[in-house]
């Protein structure tokens, strides 16, 4: 009966944990206390028995697994984090355990046994364990190593860290980091960490050439390489360690990209420098093809001005040597502007004598059909909403022409608006105004023809045909002061 219970309780699943804490050189020296299990005797006896259980069921991998007697026994702790939910961490942990188990390199202490020891020792949360407690936990479990891991979101980056502690020597045996900018890439990062573990704990010099080549092919395919790419990388004796050192900063960097890098003869350290700054690989390739081998000029002169690395490449290609020159060029070719304005409308002057008058807000976008916006002439199309009395949105569409020289341009436009939500009013209008420095604009406009609304705009209640109904006397006029940024966030002009 004891053997049956033992067999059912042992499931060879790998647990991987994360931690960013530094490990002191030694935390050993405390007496190991024996814990009593209510069912199966002592936990230590159970752990020692589990370490001797032989279960070499295949994981579906073609790799040659280490003999059971040569595998180190590892207690893999649950993934910890302050940035992710408990269910997410459980998923990460399950994936890590599965991938580590498939390596066939370790005997894994069953998770339930780890939890039982932690509860009986009253150790608390895994991420709160001191190093001495971790080492004692390893001894109680008869484990040779303890694997812990942590994942946290820092600003726009998610950082994953894994470490392996040797229980007997109290030495940090292995540690690695992977950084991703998108939560969706976390699973790829986990896969990279597992391959790192695999590479670290293999001694290829002890394997025959055929087995070594087969193991390398399997590792490349674990990292997403096709069979053709894997064969090419193995045939070129490409270094997985170097590839992983690049990928830890951008998990979208694939084996095919690494082959291109090798073909071009670029240094891995150069690519890493770009990745650390958040530059995607397609832009890295473009930079290296131009002979740009560093990011110092960009980081010092262009990035502080809010210019993207792609903008820096464009400046280099157009021989614009300073950030100021590029900004002047870029703004001149910027075709899209956003329009935010405020003003008023009345059907007669002076306004005090007008039958109706109301406040107007404008929100829209203006697209220039001319490629360069700082010549003598430019033209645009504009669309958006006029909000009459703030609460009546009226879609509008207009076409504009400009003439002048920077910073002053005269503007003329024609268009139409339709208040379709309440009164059903349509009007055609013309505009004339002045644009200053491409950012500020003052317009006078005249509604010269249109239909009458179904309700009076004087009270928004009286229907057309009733005694107190007040219609629109064409032409009516108005004025609007507008602000026209080229970007919504951040405001940069």
N, C-alpha and C positions, 0 to 999 in steps of 0.2 A: 504493500500500500504506500509506503514511504517513497519507493522508487517511482510509482505512478504519479504521486503528487509532485515529485521533483521534476519529472519529465514534462508535465503539463505547465509547470511554472516557468520552464526555461524556453524562451522564444528568442532566437538569435537575431535580435534587432539592434541596430546601432543607434546610439544617442549621441548627439553632438551638442556642446554648449559653447557660448561665446563669453569672453571677458576681456576688458581693457585694462584691468588692474595689473601692475607690475608684480612679479613674483620674487620674494626674497630668496637668498641662496639656500636657506634651509629652514624647515619648520618642523623637523622631526625631534625625536627624543622623548616623547610622551609615552607612557604605558598604554598599551592597547587593551581596552576593556571588552570583554565578551558579552554580546547581547543575546538575550534569550528569545527565541521565536515560540509562540504558543503552540504551533503545530509541528514544526519539524526540528526541534532542538535549537542549537545556537545558529545565529545568522552566519557566523564565521565558518562553522562546519558546512552549512549549506552552500556558502560561496565557494569554499574549497572543493566541494563535490561538483558544483556546477562547472568549475574550471576544468574538470576532468571529463565532462560529458563530450562525446564525439558526435558532432552532427555536421557532416560535410555535404549537405544537400546543395545541389548546383544552383547558382543564381542566374543561369542562362548566359554567362559570360564564357568566352573561349579561353580566358587567361588560365595559366597554371597556378593554382592556389598553393600557398605554403602549407606544409604538413601541419596538422593540428598541434603537435607538440612544440613546434617552433613559433607559434603565434603568441605575441604578447596579449595578456588579458587587459582589457581597457574598460573602465567605467566612464561612460559618456553621459554627461549631465545635460539636463534640459536647456534649451536656448533661453537666454534672459534678455530683457530689454525694458526700457522705460517709454519707448516710442510706439510699440506695437501691442495689440490686444492679446489676451491669453489664447484665444482660438488661433490667431495667426502664428503665435510662437509654437503652439502645439503642431501646427502644420509644418512649419520650418523644421522642427525637431524630427518629426516623422520622416520627412524627406531626407534629412541628413543621415539618420540612422540607416535608412534603406540604402542610400548610396555608399555609405561606409561599409555596410555588410557585404555589398556586392563586390568590394575590393578583394575579399577573401584573405585579408592580412591580419585580422584581429579576432580574438575570442572576446565577445561582448557580454558584459554583465547585464543581466536582465533588468529592465527599468523598474519593475515592481520591487525587486530586491533593493535597488538603490533608494527608492522612496521609503521602504520599510525601515532601512537603517537610519535615514534622515529623521523619520518620525520617532523612532525609539530613542535616538540620541537627542531629540528635541533641538535639532540644529537650525530649524527655521528655513527661510527662503534660500534658494541656492545662491542667488547673487549677493547674499549677505554673509556667506561663509568666509571665515578667515582661512589663510593658507594652511595653518596648523590643523584646522578642522577638515579641510579638503584631504590632507595627507592621511589623517586618522581614518577618514571615511574610506580612502583607498585601501588601507590596511585591513579594516573590518571586512571589506568586500574581497580580500585576497587579490586585488587588482594591481598590476604592475604600473599602469599609467591611468591618469585621469584626464579626460578631454572636456574642455569647457569652451563656451562660445557666447558672444554677445553681439547684438545688432542694434544700432541706434541711428536716428535721423539727426543730422547736424546741418542746420540751414537748408541748402538745397541738395545735400549729399547724404546718402545712406551708407554708413560704414559697418562692415562686418569684420570681426576679429575672432580668431580661433587660437587656442593654445593647448599644448599637451605637456603635462607635468609627469616626470618620472617619480613614482612614489618612493622608491628605495633611496634615491640620491637627493630628492627634493629639488631637482634641477628642472628648469624650463627646457623641455626637450624639443619643442617645435612651436612656432607662432607665425601667423600670417594675417594680412589684412586684404580686404577687397572693398573697393568704393564704387558705388553706382549712383547715378543721378535720377533714376526712375525706379519707383517701387516695383514696377513690372519686371525689372532686371534682377531682382533679389534671387530668384530661383537659378538663374545663370551663375550668379555669384556663389551660391551654395555649391553648385557643380564644380566651379573652379577651385574652391577650398578643398573639396574632396580629392580632386586630382593632385593638388598640392600635397596633401597628406600621402597619397599613393606614391608620388615621386620621392618624397622625403624618406620614406621607410622602405625603399627598395634598394638592393645592392646589385646593380646590373652586372658587375664583374663576376658575381657568383653564378650567373645564369648562362646557359649556352646561347650562342648567337641567335638561333631560331626562336627560342623562347623570349629572348630580349626584344627581338624585332616584333614579335607578335604582341608583347605587352605594350610596346610603344605605339603600335597601330591602334590598339584598343584605347589607349589614353587619348590619342588625337581624336578618335571618333567620339569619345565621351565629351570632348570639348566642342563638338559640333561639326567636325570635319567630315566631308563625304569620304567614301572609300578611296576615290581617286586622289583627293587631297591628302588623306592620311598616308597612302602609299608614297606619294611624292615627298612629303615631309620626312618620312622615315628614310626614304632613299637618299635624301639630302643630309641626313643626320642632323636635322633641325633640333634645336634645344627647346624642350618643353619649358624648362625653368625660365628661359629668356622670354618666351611667349607669354607665360603667366605673369611675369614681372611687368609686361606691357599691359596685359588685359586687366590687371587689378585696378587700373585707373579708368578703364572703359571696356565693359563686358560686351559691348557691341563690336569690338575689334575681333573679327573672326579669323579662322585658319587661312581662308583665302586671302584676307588682307595681309596676313603674315607672310604668305608666299610672295605677294607683290612687294612687300618690304624687302625680302631677301633678294628678289630679282633686281630691285633698284639699288641695292647695296647701302641702304640707309641704316644708321646706327639706332639700336633700340633705345639708348639713353636720350637721343634727340626726340624720338616720338614720345617718350614718357614725359619729357619737359612740356611738350604741347598738351598732352592729355591732362597733366596736373593743372593746367590753366583752363580746362574745360573745352578745348578745341576738338571738334569731331574729326574723325580720321579723313573724310573726304577733303576737308580744308587743310589738314596736315599734309596730305599728298600734294595738294595744290601749292602749298608753301614750299615744300622741299623741291618740287619741280622748278620753282623760281629761284632756288638757291637760298631761301630763307631758312637758316638752320637754328634759329633761336627766337625767343619771345621777348628779349630785353627791351627792344625799341617799342614794340607794341605795348608791353606792360607799363613802360615809363611814360610814353607820350600819347598814345592813342586810347588805351583803356580808360584812363582817368577822365577823358572827355566823353565817355559813354559810347565810344565807337566799338562795334563788334569786331571780332577777328576777321570775319568775312569782309567787313568794311575796310579793315587794314589791308587785306589782300587786294581789294579793288583799288585802294590808294597806291599800292606798290605797282600794280599793273598799269596805272595811268600816270605813273611817275609824279605823284603828289607826295612830296617828301615830309610835310608836316600835317598834324591833325587839323590845324586851322585851314590849310589849303583844301583838305578833303571835305571838311564840313561845308565850306563855301561851295565846292563842287557838288556835293550831295544835295544840299538844299536847293541848288539851282535846278536839279533834275528831279526833284521830288514832285510827283504828280498828284498826291492825295493830301488834302487838307480837311480838317474837321471845322465845322462852323457852329459857334455858340453866340447867340445875340439876344439883345433886349431892346424894346422900343415901344412905340405907340401908334395907333391908327385913329383917324377921325374923318368924318365926312364933310367937314367944313372948317374954315378958319375965320376968326380965332377959335381955338378949341373949346373955349367956354360957350360958344354959341352953337356947337355941333349937336345934331340930334342923337348921334351915337358916337362913342369913343371908348376905346378899350386898350388895355395893356397887351403886348405881344412878346412872347419868348420864341426864339428860333433855335432848332437843333438839327444839324444836317451834315452832309459831306460834299466836298467839291473835288471833282476830278478834272485835271487839266489834260486836254487832248494834244496840246503842243508839248514836245519832248523837253524843251528847255524853257525855264520859267523866268529867265532874267534878260531876255532880249527885249526889243521894243514892243513886240506884240505877243500876246498869249490868249488862249481861249479855253473855256471850261464848261462842264455841265455840273449842275448842282441839284441835289434832292434832299428832302428832309421834312420836318414838320414845323409849322407855325402854330403856336399855342395861344389862341385868342382868349384874353382874360385868364390865362394860365391853364384853364381847364378844358378848352375846346381844341383838340388837335386837328390841324388842317394840313394834309399832305401837300407838298408843293414840288414843282419841277421847273427849273429855269436854265437858260443858256446865257453865257457871259462872254464878253470880249474885253481885253485890257489893252491899254496903250500907255507907254511911258518908259521911264528908266528907274532902276532901283535907287532909292527905296520908295518912290512915288509912282503909282499907276492909277490912271483914270479907268473906271469900270462902267460898262453899260450892259444891261441884261433884260431879257423878256422871259415871262413864264406864266404859269397858272397855278392856282390853288383850289382845293375843294374841301369845304367844311361839310363832311358827310355824316357826322355823328349826331347833330342836333338840328341845325337849320336847313341843311341841304343846299348851301350856298356855293356857287362856283364863280371865280373871277379870273380875268386875264389882267396882267399888270406889267409895268415896265419899271426898271430900276436904273439909277445913276448914282455913282459914288466915287469914293477915293480909298485906295488901299495904301497902307503905310507899312513899309518894312515886311511885307508878306504876312503880317500877324494881325494887325488892326485894320478894320474896314468900317467906313460910315456910308450908309446908303439912304437915299430918299426914294420912295417908290409911289407909284400911282396906280390904283385899280381902275382901269378905264372902261371895262365892260364886264357884265356878268349877270347872274340870275339873282332873284330875290330869295331870301331864306324863308323857310316855312314858319319860323317863329321870329319874333322881333329880338334883335340882339340888345335892345335897351333893357329888357327884363328877363329874356330867355323863356318867356311864358306865353305872351300874347301871340295867337296864331294869325297867319296872314288872312286878311279879310275881316278881322275883328276891328272894332272902332279905334282902339288904342294902338293898333299895329304900326310900327315905324319901320319902313323899308330902308334899303340902301340907296343913297343918292350917288350915282356915278357922275364924275369920277370921285373916289375917295383917296386919301393920301396917308402916308406914314413915314416914319424914320426909324432906322435900326442901327445900333452900334454893335459890331460883331468882333469876336475874338476867334482867330483861325490857327490853332496849333497844328503842327505836322504829325504829332504823336499824342495819344491820349495819356499814356503812362510810360516813362516820366514825361512831363512837359518839356520838350526840347524843340527849339525853333530854328 
